[in-house]
Structures are given as C-alpha cells and as structure tokens.
Amino acid sequence: MANLECTMCGKTFLGPSQYKAFPMCQACYADAHGADMQTARTLKFATADIVGTTAGGHNLLLGPEGSRAAELWLAEAGIGRVLTVACHSSHLPRFDGVLYEVLDVDDDPGEDMAQHFPAAFAFIDAPAPNPARPHVLVHCVSGISRSGTVVVAYLMTRRRLGFNDALALARTGRPCVHPNSGFWRQLRELEADLRAQGAIGGGGGGGGGGSAQAARASTATAATPTPPPAAPTLPAPAPATSAAAATTAATAASLADSGLPLGESWAMPPADAPPAGDDGEDPWVVVVDGS
C-alpha cells in the first residue's frame, strides 16, 4: 500500500483512504464523522414521498432517515420494509413488524454504488412479510443522493426508462432527488448497459418525456398511491453543543447526505432543472476555493 498525504491535515498516512474522492486519513475521517453525528445526523422526524410503485404494485417511498423515526407513522403508511442506503446507521431505531436492510454506502463520488443495485432491487421486490404493510421505504440521510440513486436505478430497470425520464419521475414525487457526480455517471453507465440489452423503451434517456409520462400513467393504474399520514408531533432534537463540531461538519459536508465530496458546495436544483448534459457532469455542483 502506498503512502498518501491527507487532504485535510496534510499528514502522510498509509493507504488506502477510507474516503475515495481524495485522500483522507483515519483521524480526519473519524473527526468528520463525529461532527456529522452531532449536527447533520441529529434524528428528526420528516415524512417520505411516494415516487412510484414497486414491481408488485406497492408504494415506493423515498425520504430522509428521519422518516423511519416514528413507529406510528410507519404503521399508518403501511410500510413493512425499510432499505437504508447509508453508512454509520446503527443509531437508527428499529420497530417490530418492519423488515430492515442496510447498504453500507458513503455519499462519496468514488463509491461503487452499482454493485449494490441487485441486492437493493431484490429487497424492494421481495414479497411483503406482512400483507397489511406491503409498502417500501428507501432512505439515506437526507433522501437526496444515495437513496435517490437507488430509486432512479430501480425505476430505470423495472420501468424500462432512460436515466433522464427515471430522474424526472422520481423528482415528480421528491423534487430534491439529486445523485452526486459519481453516482450520476454510474446511472449513465447503467442506462448504456440497459440500452445495449434492449431493456429501455423508446424516448428514455435522450430527454424525451413520453416514456416518463407513460410510466406515471402506469403507476397510477397499477396502484393508487396511499398518501402517507400527517407527521406526528415529536420533541425537537437537542442542538449541537460544539461550535468546533459544527465548523468541522460544514467542512465535511459529504458525510451528511448532501451529494457532495468534501471541498464542494451543493445548490438545490430548480424543480424544473434539466438532467445533466451528455457529458454526464453534474451542473449543480460547484467547486469551492479551499482558502
């Protein structure tokens, strides 16, 4: 293994780097994770959004990790399976009557997300263990990048959609869906593979809307989505007590689910923003000067 220079502290360490986009020593990674857990990972309930239906005709919901925090809401929404697409998730609650699966994935553009697609799809398509709770929740930390990537890939594969149309369909239910730049490229690669197999319908990835419109119509026909119940009233989370932790968390934004590697700043795309251009680059990520 080669010696690497940590981008954060400048010290030399023996690779590999736990963060894949650029070298980061274990100490800096641990500090960033600790700050992340004190700030961005403070669990607060938030509802998930219906973004489509599963192959079995059940609701497919996408949301932040706080959407799994209320047992009553999960029951009322009929959610019996929860797929977590995030690392450092052992602090999240688990409830009886719900089947859980975890994909231990960092929100790192260098992460190989595609290797997890088969396991994710199998979990989403598996028969519901409880017929009274057949719906599926997919979440990461903020419900933007990691879980958004899995849902878009699922819609591409199961709905025979190109990347642009699958992304548009997911954003119909949850407008903030936005895979990070590395996941974006992997979804483009998945699209190319599906096209080579003849597994995408006409007009999918080139920006044409007919396929996405047909998928939305098909979703409505296959199963009328049941709106999730209103959010229960929960106590507010305790505020972060360390200014230093908050500062470190801002520097290490990628360890939250913002869709960024460290050193980049993310701006929410407009609801009608077009997908990335043919070069696959993410137009809503801008590099910030490190000074």
BELJO-V533042 format. One line per field, one symbol per residue. phi: phi as a letter, one per 30 degrees, with the letter a starting at -180 (. if undefined). burial: + if it has 24 or more other C-alpha atoms within 12 Angstrom, else -. A space follows every 10 residues. Layout:
# BELJO-V533042
phi = ???
burial = ???
This chain:
# BELJO-V533042
phi = .ddbcdddci ddbdddddcc dadbdddddd ddddddddcd cddbdadccd clbdddicdc cbaddddcdc dddedddidc bbcccachcd dddbbdibcc bbcdbddbed dddedceedd ddddddeddb edbddbccbb cciccddddd ddddddddch cdeedddddd dddbddeadd dddedddddd eddddddicb ddidcdjdcd dddddddddd ddadddeddd dddbdddddd ccdddddddd dcddddccib deibbccdde ecdddddddi dcdccbdcdd d
burial = -----+++-- ------++++ ++++++-++- ++++++++++ ++++++++++ ++++++++++ ++++++++++ +++++-++++ +++++++++- -+-+---+++ ++++++++++ ++++-++--+ +-++++-+-- --++++++++ ++++++++++ ++++++++++ ++++++++++ ++++++++++ ++++++++++ +--++----+ +--++++-+- ++++++--+- ----++++-- ---------- ----++-+++ ++++++++++ ++++++---- ---+++---+ -++++----- -
